[in-house]
């Protein structure tokens, strides 16, 4: 959420939005990575580049190939302009392209073994590229997202608990300050 902004802009952080699995958020992008990892795991095939890429003819396949191919250009652009938001937007575009591919193409259910191998290679290329892009931003690429709900719940509980402790700390300090002010006031009353 924060890295997709211009560096010279004021940022308003929204916790709920930043943890959403929809839209241009890190969890949305991480979920695409986890989904691709699951496809690779289920396939039981070791991805290889010794495949026939001419078999990839679907629009969503070609779009994903083109988006993956933009990686070096996007990294160069981000470096030249000191703009990490370029990489953040690229990660989102890559996740969108993969999710469209996932929606329109059956990777594991293909009857053609050569086509299946080509698609597995494409999914693996997506995962490698997205992992590198996320790493540039300091964001992890998890193989599974099952922990997210538990993590968010624990995070919210910890934040709530921390805010309670902080409020208690503030109240105690306020009380101490009030007592201290009263003592100072009483001292000044002694000297008319």
N, C-alpha and C positions, 0 to 999 in steps of 0.2 A: 504494500500500500504506500509506504513512505518513499521507496526508491523509484517509483514510477513518476514522481513529481519533479518539476524543475528545481534545481538547487537554490534558486533565488526567490522561491515562493514560500508563503506561509502555509504550513501543513496543519490540517485539522485531522487528528487521528480518531478513527471510529473503530473500536475493538470488534464490534459485531460484524461490520463490513469486512474488516481485514481477515476474519476467520471464516468467511462464507465460502462455500464450495461452488458458488456461482459468480460469474463476472471476472474481472481482472484482478484476482487475488492470488496470493501464494498458494493457499490450499487448493484452489481450482487447478493451478498448474501442477502442483505436487500430485494431485489425484490423477491427472493424465499420465504422469510418470508411473505411478503405482499401477494403474490400469494396464499400461504397456508391459510393465514388469510381470504382471500376472499372466498376460498372453504368452510371453516368452517362457514362463515357468510351466504353464499348461501344455505348451506345444511339445515339450520333450525333445526339441530339436536344438542342436548347437548352431547358432546363427553363423553363416559364412557369407563372404562376398562373392563366392563362386556360384552365382545364380544368374538367371536370364532376366535382366531388368526390363527388357522389351515386353515382357508379359504384364507389366504394370500399366494398364490402359485406362483404368477408372479415373474420373475427374478428381476425386478426393485423393487417390494415390499420387497422381501427378502433382497436385497442389502441395501435398506433404513433402514430396521429393524437392520441389522448388523452395519451399520454406526452409527445409534442412540445409539446402545449398546456400542460403543467405547468411549462415552463421558467421563465416570469416568476415564478410562485408559489414555485418552489424557490430562485431567486436571492434573492427578497425574504426568504424564511425563513432562508437562509444568512447574509444580511447582518444581519438583526435579531438573530440568535442568535450571531453571530461564529463560525459553524460551517462551515468549508469541507467537512466531511464530508458535509453535505447535498448539495452539488454533486457530490462524488465518487460518492455513492450514486445520485444522479439520472443521472449519466453511465452508470453500470453498468445501471440500469433501462432507460435509453434504448437501450443496446447490446443488451440482452436482448430488448427489444421488436423492434428491427430484425432481429436474428438469427432470431427466430421468423417475422417477416414474410418474410425471405429464404428460409427453409426451406419455407414453405407457399404462397408466391405466386411465379408466374413473371412477372417484370417484362418481360424482353426478348422472351419467346416468346409474348406475348399476340397473338391474332388481331385483337382490337378495338383500333384505333389510338387511340381516345379513352380507353379504359381504360389503354392503355400510357402515354399522355401523363399521365394522372392519377397513375399509379404512379411515373413518372419525377419528377413534381413532389413526391410524397411522399418519395422517396429523397433528392431535393435538399433538401427541408425538414429531413429527418433530419440530413443532412450539415452544413447551416448551423447548426442548433441544437447538435449535438454539438461542432462546432468552437468555437462561442462558449463552451459550458460548459467544454470542456477548456482553453480560453484563460484562463478565470477561475482555473483551478487551476495555470496555468503549464505545461501539458502540450501538446506539439505534436500536430497531427492530420495524420499522413502520408498521402499519396495511395497509397503502396505500402508493403508490409511486407517486401519481399524482403531488405532489408538487415539485418533484425533478427537473423537467425542469425549473420551475419558480425559484426555489431556486438557481440553477446553474446560471441562467441568472442574478438574483439579485446579487449573489456572484461575478460574473465576472464584472458587472457594478460597484459594490462597490470597487472591487480591482482596476479597471481602474481609478475610481474617486480618490481613495486613492493614486494611483501612480501619478496622475496629481497634487494632493495637495503636495505630497512629492517632485515631480520635481520642483514645484513652490517654495517650501520651500528651496530646494537646490540652485535654481537659485538666490533667494533673498539673501541667506547666501553667495553665491559666489560673488554676486554683492557687498554686504556689505564688504566682505573680500577684494575685489579688491579696494574698496574705502578706506578701512582702510589701506591696503598696500600702496596705493598711498599717503595717508596722512603721513604714517611713512617715506616713501621714500622722500617726500617733506621736512619733518623735518630733515632728515639726510643731505639733500642738503644745509640746512641752516648752518650747521657746517662742513666746509671743513677739 
